[in-house]
Amino acid sequence: MRADPLDRLLAAYPPLRPAPQRDWAAFEERFGHRLPADYKAFVDAYGHARFGEFLTVYVPDGVSQFVELDTQRAFAGLKAEYLLETEGELVGTPDLPVHPRELLPVAGTAHGNSVYWHASPGAAPDAWTIAVDQARGGAWSLFDGGIVAFLVAVFVDGLRVTAFPDRVDGRETPDASVSGGTGRPGTATCTPPPGG
């Protein structure tokens, strides 16, 4: 049996320093959303974190406004309106598989990708999944799990995320648990490894 995803991530990438304590209830009230438990446990363990000089997980109170959830949510709102205006007819297709208004940003990459929670209507935060846009194209990758399981899949297990560049963390990313897809280049559904 595999260890808890956060334990696996902590073992592979120990935090560099203790994270500051946060008042999650106050932040969630101000933010207007409850947040997934795995994300809160991640932030409580790491605080601001960047993986492989590639992916930064956004936090409630970052070292700069550009890694803060509130700032990124404002950017995502503008991007959602732009996508609906220019590509609204594509919602639900491989080119735009999720409705832009159901996306909340949780991380970003040095390559320009946005990593979102797909906050499906009526879904509890712990049931939110991950959607990744391709920075320089229309492809999306979907991951059926939360942010910590996603980080473990990519940075510990070597999951190849189609929307990411071929090299992550200074190494080629192997094709791991990528399945599904639409037959169109650059689109795939990523699934966590069994027991992950």
Stockholm file with secondary structure:
# STOCKHOLM 1.0

chainA/1-196         MRADPLDRLLAAYPPLRPAPQRDWAAFEERFGHRLPADYKAFVDAYGHARFGEFLTVYVPDGVSQFVELDTQRAFAGLKAEYLLETEGELVGTPDLPVHPRELLPVAGTAHGNSVYWHASPGAAPDAWTIAVDQARGGAWSLFDGGIVAFLVAVFVDGLRVTAFPDRVDGRETPDASVSGGTGRPGTATCTPPPGG
#=GR chainA/1-196 SS CCCCHHHHHHHHSCCSSCCCCCCHHHHHHHHTSCCCHHHHHHHHHHSSEEETTTEEECBSSCSSGGGBHHHHHHHHHHHHHHHHHHHGGGBTBTTBCSCGGGEEEEEEETTSCEEEEECCTTCCGGGCEEEEECTTSSCEEEESSCHHHHHHHHHTSCCCCTTSCSEETTEECCCCSEECCCSSTTCEEECCCTTC
#=GC SS_cons         CCCCHHHHHHHHSCCSSCCCCCCHHHHHHHHTSCCCHHHHHHHHHHSSEEETTTEEECBSSCSSGGGBHHHHHHHHHHHHHHHHHHHGGGBTBTTBCSCGGGEEEEEEETTSCEEEEECCTTCCGGGCEEEEECTTSSCEEEESSCHHHHHHHHHTSCCCCTTSCSEETTEECCCCSEECCCSSTTCEEECCCTTC
//
